[in-house]
Amino acid sequence: MDQRQPTVVFVYGTLKRGFSNHRLLDCPGAKLLAHATTVEQYPLITDDYYIPYTLNIPGKGKNIKGEIYAVDDAVLATLDKLENHPVWYQRENTPVKDVLLVEESASVAATLDVQNPWMYKIPEERVKPDQLLKPFLECYELAEHQNHYVPRGLRSAAE
């Protein structure tokens, strides 16, 4: 991590440990701080390729479980690129609860605002009505990801 104050992000999908995009957080510029749950409920859904999305419609859906990381500017830029922020996802501070600190990161977490991390969400104006008919998830599970997720190179060219 660089000398500047790191940015705190909450991840709930393919960036979590064990998932396909975690490699972006498995580096010196990122440190797992905690596990937590969003204070507000949001719709966490998956599409036909089992890509998870959180729709920015507070109060609808479920409290989402995820991981909190401290990231440096380079990792944050990489995450923004992956999430196509601010075009596809928008990153905004999102209060969390039930914060369970990772023991080896407790000293770092004590210096940061882990209660209000950044989270990537699809803006409400881009939500399609059929997305709200999908099942809402509380947690994007690894077993389901391994069984259903379609990697980018195997998806239809039309998508």
Accessible surface in RSA format (square Angstrom, percent):
REM  Atomic radii and reference values for relative SASA: ProtOr
REM  Chains: A
REM  Algorithm: Lee & Richards
REM  Probe-radius: 1.40
REM  Slices: 20
REM RES _ NUM      All-atoms   Total-Side   Main-Chain    Non-polar    All polar
REM                ABS   REL    ABS   REL    ABS   REL    ABS   REL    ABS   REL
RES MET A   1    82.16  42.5  33.99  22.5  48.17 114.7  35.97  30.6  46.19  61.2
RES ASP A   2    66.59  46.6  47.27  47.0  19.33  45.7  40.95  96.4  25.64  25.6
RES GLN A   3   182.64 102.1 150.61 110.1  32.03  76.3  67.30 143.2 115.34  87.5
RES ARG A   4   157.13  66.0 147.16  75.0   9.96  23.7  66.41  90.8  90.72  55.0
RES GLN A   5   115.72  64.7  96.85  70.8  18.87  44.9  51.64 109.9  64.08  48.6
RES PRO A   6    26.30  19.2  17.96  16.4   8.33  30.3  19.36  16.0   6.93  43.1
RES THR A   7    25.79  18.3  20.08  20.4   5.71  13.6   9.42  12.7  16.37  24.7
RES VAL A   8    13.61   9.0   9.84   8.9   3.77   9.1   9.84   8.6   3.77  10.2
RES VAL A   9     0.02   0.0   0.02   0.0   0.00   0.0   0.02   0.0   0.00   0.0
RES PHE A  10     0.86   0.4   0.03   0.0   0.83   2.2   0.03   0.0   0.83   2.4
RES VAL A  11     4.02   2.6   1.78   1.6   2.24   5.4   4.02   3.5   0.00   0.0
RES TYR A  12    14.92   7.0  13.52   7.7   1.40   3.6  10.86   8.2   4.06   5.0
RES GLY A  13     5.52   6.8   0.00   N/A   5.52   6.8   2.97   8.2   2.54   5.7
RES THR A  14    16.13  11.5  13.55  13.7   2.58   6.2   1.86   2.5  14.28  21.6
RES LEU A  15     6.73   3.7   6.36   4.5   0.37   0.9   6.36   4.5   0.37   1.0
RES LYS A  16    16.36   8.0  16.36  10.0   0.00   0.0   6.77   6.1   9.59  10.2
RES ARG A  17   121.99  51.2 110.92  56.5  11.07  26.3  40.30  55.1  81.69  49.5
RES GLY A  18    56.22  69.3   0.00   N/A  56.22  69.3  31.89  87.5  24.32  54.5
RES PHE A  19    17.82   8.9   7.58   4.7  10.24  26.6   8.37   5.1   9.45  27.0
RES SER A  20    50.07  42.3  25.90  34.6  24.17  55.7  38.63  82.3  11.44  16.0
RES ASN A  21    18.51  12.8  18.51  17.9   0.00   0.0   0.00   0.0  18.51  17.9
RES HIS A  22    28.33  15.5  28.33  19.7   0.00   0.0  18.06  18.6  10.27  12.0
RES ARG A  23   153.94  64.6 134.46  68.5  19.48  46.4  73.28 100.2  80.65  48.9
RES LEU A  24    37.55  20.9  29.95  21.4   7.60  19.1  33.86  23.8   3.69   9.9
RES LEU A  25     4.82   2.7   0.00   0.0   4.82  12.1   0.00   0.0   4.82  13.0
RES ASP A  26   107.04  75.0  84.51  84.1  22.52  53.3   5.82  13.7 101.22 100.9
RES CYS A  27    46.06  34.8  28.64  31.9  17.41  40.9  30.92  78.3  15.14  16.3
RES PRO A  28   121.23  88.4 102.54  93.5  18.69  67.9 115.17  95.1   6.06  37.7
RES GLY A  29     7.90   9.7   0.00   N/A   7.90   9.7   4.44  12.2   3.46   7.8
RES ALA A  30    13.04  12.0   0.00   0.0  13.04  29.7   0.00   0.0  13.04  34.6
RES LYS A  31    70.44  34.4  66.28  40.7   4.16   9.9  30.47  27.4  39.96  42.6
RES LEU A  32    25.29  14.1  18.99  13.6   6.30  15.8  18.99  13.3   6.30  17.0
RES LEU A  33     0.00   0.0   0.00   0.0   0.00   0.0   0.00   0.0   0.00   0.0
RES ALA A  34     0.00   0.0   0.00   0.0   0.00   0.0   0.00   0.0   0.00   0.0
RES HIS A  35    59.04  32.3  58.75  40.8   0.29   0.8  37.76  38.9  21.29  24.8
RES ALA A  36     4.94   4.5   0.00   0.0   4.94  11.2   2.07   2.9   2.87   7.6
RES THR A  37    14.14  10.1  14.14  14.3   0.00   0.0   5.63   7.6   8.52  12.9
RES THR A  38     0.00   0.0   0.00   0.0   0.00   0.0   0.00   0.0   0.00   0.0
RES VAL A  39    75.24  49.5  63.46  57.5  11.78  28.4  63.46  55.1  11.78  31.9
RES GLU A  40    73.41  42.1  70.25  53.1   3.16   7.5  10.81  20.9  62.60  51.1
RES GLN A  41    72.59  40.6  71.64  52.4   0.95   2.3  10.31  21.9  62.28  47.2
RES TYR A  42    10.52   4.9  10.52   6.0   0.00   0.0   0.00   0.0  10.52  13.0
RES PRO A  43     0.00   0.0   0.00   0.0   0.00   0.0   0.00   0.0   0.00   0.0
RES LEU A  44     0.00   0.0   0.00   0.0   0.00   0.0   0.00   0.0   0.00   0.0
RES ILE A  45     1.14   0.6   1.14   0.9   0.00   0.0   1.14   0.8   0.00   0.0
RES THR A  46    22.26  15.8  17.24  17.5   5.02  12.0   0.00   0.0  22.26  33.7
RES ASP A  47    37.03  25.9  29.23  29.1   7.80  18.4  20.70  48.7  16.33  16.3
RES ASP A  48   132.76  93.0  99.40  98.9  33.37  78.9  34.65  81.5  98.12  97.9
RES TYR A  49    33.74  15.8  33.74  19.2   0.00   0.0  27.38  20.6   6.36   7.8
RES TYR A  50    34.39  16.1  34.27  19.5   0.12   0.3  26.07  19.6   8.32  10.3
RES ILE A  51    31.38  17.9  31.38  23.4   0.00   0.0  31.38  22.6   0.00   0.0
RES PRO A  52     7.04   5.1   4.64   4.2   2.40   8.7   4.64   3.8   2.40  14.9
RES TYR A  53    23.15  10.8  23.15  13.2   0.00   0.0   7.23   5.4  15.93  19.6
RES THR A  54     0.00   0.0   0.00   0.0   0.00   0.0   0.00   0.0   0.00   0.0
RES LEU A  55     0.00   0.0   0.00   0.0   0.00   0.0   0.00   0.0   0.00   0.0
RES ASN A  56    26.14  18.0  23.49  22.7   2.65   6.4   0.61   1.5  25.53  24.7
RES ILE A  57    24.24  13.8  24.23  18.1   0.01   0.0  24.24  17.5   0.00   0.0
RES PRO A  58    74.79  54.5  54.62  49.8  20.17  73.3  54.75  45.2  20.04 124.5
RES GLY A  59    48.35  59.6   0.00   N/A  48.35  59.6  22.31  61.2  26.03  58.3
RES LYS A  60    87.67  42.8  83.74  51.4   3.93   9.3  35.00  31.5  52.67  56.1
RES GLY A  61    18.81  23.2   0.00   N/A  18.81  23.2   0.40   1.1  18.41  41.2
RES LYS A  62    94.50  46.1  94.30  57.9   0.20   0.5  47.12  42.4  47.38  50.5
RES ASN A  63    30.95  21.3  28.90  27.9   2.06   5.0   6.02  14.5  24.93  24.1
RES ILE A  64     0.00   0.0   0.00   0.0   0.00   0.0   0.00   0.0   0.00   0.0
RES LYS A  65    93.12  45.4  92.97  57.0   0.15   0.4  43.86  39.5  49.26  52.5
RES GLY A  66     6.67   8.2   0.00   N/A   6.67   8.2   3.25   8.9   3.43   7.7
RES GLU A  67    12.23   7.0  12.23   9.3   0.00   0.0   2.50   4.8   9.73   7.9
RES ILE A  68     0.00   0.0   0.00   0.0   0.00   0.0   0.00   0.0   0.00   0.0
RES TYR A  69     4.18   2.0   4.18   2.4   0.00   0.0   4.17   3.1   0.01   0.0
RES ALA A  70     0.00   0.0   0.00   0.0   0.00   0.0   0.00   0.0   0.00   0.0
RES VAL A  71     0.22   0.1   0.00   0.0   0.22   0.5   0.00   0.0   0.22   0.6
RES ASP A  72    19.86  13.9  18.70  18.6   1.16   2.7   2.30   5.4  17.56  17.5
RES ASP A  73    58.03  40.6  52.42  52.2   5.61  13.3  31.44  74.0  26.59  26.5
RES ALA A  74    70.56  64.9  58.17  89.8  12.39  28.2  66.11  93.1   4.45  11.8
RES VAL A  75    12.38   8.1  11.44  10.4   0.94   2.3  12.38  10.8   0.00   0.0
RES LEU A  76    23.83  13.3  23.83  17.0   0.00   0.0  23.83  16.7   0.00   0.0
RES ALA A  77    61.86  56.9  50.57  78.0  11.29  25.7  56.05  78.9   5.82  15.4
RES THR A  78    54.88  39.0  50.41  51.1   4.46  10.6  28.08  37.7  26.79  40.5
RES LEU A  79     0.00   0.0   0.00   0.0   0.00   0.0   0.00   0.0   0.00   0.0
RES ASP A  80    25.27  17.7  24.43  24.3   0.84   2.0  11.21  26.4  14.06  14.0
RES LYS A  81   176.07  85.9 155.29  95.3  20.78  49.5 107.60  96.9  68.46  72.9
RES LEU A  82    49.05  27.3  24.26  17.4  24.79  62.3  32.92  23.1  16.13  43.4
RES GLU A  83    26.03  14.9  25.09  19.0   0.94   2.2   0.94   1.8  25.09  20.5
RES ASN A  84    73.31  50.6  70.75  68.4   2.56   6.2  17.54  42.2  55.77  53.9
RES HIS A  85    49.98  27.3  33.12  23.0  16.87  43.1  16.67  17.2  33.31  38.8
RES PRO A  86    84.17  61.3  77.97  71.1   6.20  22.5  78.00  64.4   6.17  38.4
RES VAL A  87   105.70  69.6  91.63  83.0  14.08  33.9  97.78  85.0   7.92  21.5
RES TRP A  88    93.92  37.7  93.92  45.5   0.00   0.0  89.08  47.5   4.84   7.8
RES TYR A  89    13.68   6.4  13.68   7.8   0.00   0.0   7.36   5.5   6.31   7.8
RES GLN A  90    69.95  39.1  69.57  50.8   0.37   0.9  13.96  29.7  55.99  42.5
RES ARG A  91    41.94  17.6  29.19  14.9  12.74  30.3   0.08   0.1  41.85  25.4
RES GLU A  92    62.85  36.1  62.56  47.3   0.29   0.7  22.09  42.7  40.76  33.3
RES ASN A  93    65.91  45.5  48.25  46.6  17.66  42.5  13.47  32.4  52.44  50.7
RES THR A  94     0.38   0.3   0.01   0.0   0.37   0.9   0.38   0.5   0.00   0.0
RES PRO A  95    67.28  49.0  67.21  61.3   0.06   0.2  67.21  55.5   0.06   0.4
RES VAL A  96     5.24   3.4   0.00   0.0   5.24  12.6   0.00   0.0   5.24  14.2
RES LYS A  97    80.87  39.5  76.99  47.2   3.88   9.2  40.31  36.3  40.57  43.2
RES ASP A  98   106.63  74.7  76.08  75.7  30.54  72.2  35.60  83.8  71.03  70.8
RES VAL A  99    38.81  25.5   8.20   7.4  30.61  73.8   8.28   7.2  30.53  82.8
RES LEU A 100   122.85  68.4 121.85  87.2   1.00   2.5 122.76  86.2   0.10   0.3
RES LEU A 101    76.61  42.7  58.82  42.1  17.79  44.7  58.82  41.3  17.79  47.9
RES VAL A 102    21.99  14.5  16.87  15.3   5.12  12.3  21.99  19.1   0.00   0.0
RES GLU A 103   158.58  91.0 140.05 106.0  18.53  44.1  57.96 112.1 100.62  82.2
RES GLU A 104   131.82  75.7 103.86  78.6  27.96  66.6  62.24 120.4  69.59  56.8
RES SER A 105     1.40   1.2   1.40   1.9   0.00   0.0   0.00   0.0   1.40   2.0
RES ALA A 106    39.16  36.0  37.33  57.6   1.83   4.2  37.48  52.8   1.68   4.4
RES SER A 107    87.71  74.1  71.09  94.9  16.62  38.3  56.51 120.3  31.20  43.7
RES VAL A 108    46.54  30.6  42.69  38.6   3.85   9.3  46.53  40.4   0.02   0.0
RES ALA A 109     3.47   3.2   0.60   0.9   2.87   6.5   0.76   1.1   2.71   7.2
RES ALA A 110    87.24  80.2  45.46  70.2  41.79  95.1  57.46  80.9  29.78  78.9
RES THR A 111    94.01  66.9  69.50  70.5  24.51  58.4  71.06  95.5  22.95  34.7
RES LEU A 112    19.82  11.0   2.85   2.0  16.97  42.7   7.55   5.3  12.26  33.0
RES ASP A 113    87.16  61.1  72.81  72.5  14.35  33.9  42.90 101.0  44.26  44.1
RES VAL A 114    13.41   8.8  12.62  11.4   0.80   1.9  12.62  11.0   0.80   2.2
RES GLN A 115    95.06  53.2  92.82  67.8   2.25   5.3  48.21 102.6  46.85  35.5
RES ASN A 116    52.91  36.5  48.86  47.2   4.05   9.8  10.45  25.1  42.47  41.0
RES PRO A 117     0.69   0.5   0.00   0.0   0.69   2.5   0.69   0.6   0.00   0.0
RES TRP A 118    76.84  30.8  76.81  37.2   0.03   0.1  61.58  32.8  15.26  24.7
RES MET A 119     0.01   0.0   0.01   0.0   0.00   0.0   0.00   0.0   0.01   0.0
RES TYR A 120     4.48   2.1   4.42   2.5   0.06   0.2   4.42   3.3   0.06   0.1
RES LYS A 121     1.05   0.5   0.82   0.5   0.22   0.5   0.58   0.5   0.46   0.5
RES ILE A 122     4.12   2.3   4.12   3.1   0.00   0.0   4.12   3.0   0.00   0.0
RES PRO A 123     5.05   3.7   4.25   3.9   0.81   2.9   5.05   4.2   0.00   0.0
RES GLU A 124    99.95  57.4  91.68  69.4   8.28  19.7  26.44  51.1  73.52  60.0
RES GLU A 125   141.92  81.5 101.64  76.9  40.28  95.9  68.22 132.0  73.70  60.2
RES ARG A 126    80.44  33.8  63.82  32.5  16.62  39.6  41.33  56.5  39.12  23.7
RES VAL A 127    24.92  16.4   4.49   4.1  20.43  49.2   4.49   3.9  20.43  55.4
RES LYS A 128   122.97  60.0 122.03  74.9   0.94   2.2  74.32  66.9  48.65  51.8
RES PRO A 129   112.50  82.0 104.54  95.3   7.95  28.9 108.88  89.9   3.62  22.5
RES ASP A 130    83.64  58.6  78.43  78.1   5.21  12.3  36.18  85.2  47.45  47.3
RES GLN A 131    30.41  17.0  30.41  22.2   0.00   0.0   5.71  12.1  24.71  18.7
RES LEU A 132    53.77  29.9  41.45  29.7  12.32  31.0  41.45  29.1  12.32  33.2
RES LEU A 133   153.00  85.2 120.44  86.2  32.56  81.9 125.37  88.0  27.63  74.4
RES LYS A 134    60.02  29.3  52.38  32.1   7.63  18.2  27.54  24.8  32.48  34.6
RES PRO A 135   108.82  79.3  94.81  86.4  14.01  50.9 106.60  88.0   2.22  13.8
RES PHE A 136    45.73  22.9  33.19  20.6  12.53  32.6  33.19  20.1  12.53  35.9
RES LEU A 137    42.29  23.6  40.35  28.9   1.94   4.9  42.29  29.7   0.00   0.0
RES GLU A 138    78.79  45.2  74.74  56.5   4.05   9.6  10.00  19.3  68.79  56.2
RES CYS A 139    31.95  24.2  24.37  27.2   7.58  17.8   6.05  15.3  25.90  27.9
RES TYR A 140     0.42   0.2   0.00   0.0   0.42   1.1   0.07   0.1   0.34   0.4
RES GLU A 141    91.98  52.8  89.92  68.0   2.06   4.9  32.66  63.2  59.31  48.4
RES LEU A 142    63.63  35.4  59.55  42.6   4.08  10.3  59.55  41.8   4.08  11.0
RES ALA A 143    61.67  56.7  56.65  87.4   5.02  11.4  58.89  82.9   2.78   7.4
RES GLU A 144    71.83  41.2  71.83  54.3   0.00   0.0  20.65  39.9  51.18  41.8
RES HIS A 145    11.56   6.3  10.63   7.4   0.94   2.4   5.56   5.7   6.00   7.0
RES GLN A 146   126.67  70.8  91.12  66.6  35.55  84.6  34.91  74.3  91.76  69.6
RES ASN A 147   111.85  77.1  78.48  75.8  33.37  80.4  15.24  36.7  96.62  93.4
RES HIS A 148    94.96  51.9  79.97  55.6  14.99  38.4  54.52  56.2  40.44  47.1
RES TYR A 149    41.28  19.3  23.53  13.4  17.75  46.2   9.92   7.5  31.37  38.7
RES VAL A 150    40.13  26.4  39.53  35.8   0.61   1.5  40.13  34.9   0.00   0.0
RES PRO A 151    65.33  47.6  64.55  58.8   0.78   2.8  65.33  53.9   0.00   0.0
RES ARG A 152   170.08  71.4 158.79  80.9  11.29  26.9  71.92  98.3  98.17  59.5
RES GLY A 153    76.71  94.6   0.00   N/A  76.71  94.6  42.26 116.0  34.45  77.2
RES LEU A 154   137.47  76.6 109.31  78.2  28.16  70.8 113.69  79.8  23.78  64.0
RES ARG A 155    47.53  20.0  29.82  15.2  17.71  42.2  12.65  17.3  34.89  21.1
RES SER A 156    58.87  49.7  39.76  53.1  19.11  44.0  36.93  78.6  21.94  30.7
RES ALA A 157   112.19 103.2  69.44 107.2  42.75  97.3  80.96 114.0  31.23  82.7
RES ALA A 158    98.73  90.8  54.16  83.6  44.58 101.4  66.37  93.5  32.36  85.7
RES GLU A 159   148.75  85.4  86.24  65.2  62.51 148.8  42.39  82.0 106.36  86.8
END  Absolute sums over single chains surface
CHAIN  1 A     8442.6       6849.3       1593.3       4606.5       3836.1
END  Absolute sums over all chains
TOTAL          8442.6       6849.3       1593.3       4606.5       3836.1
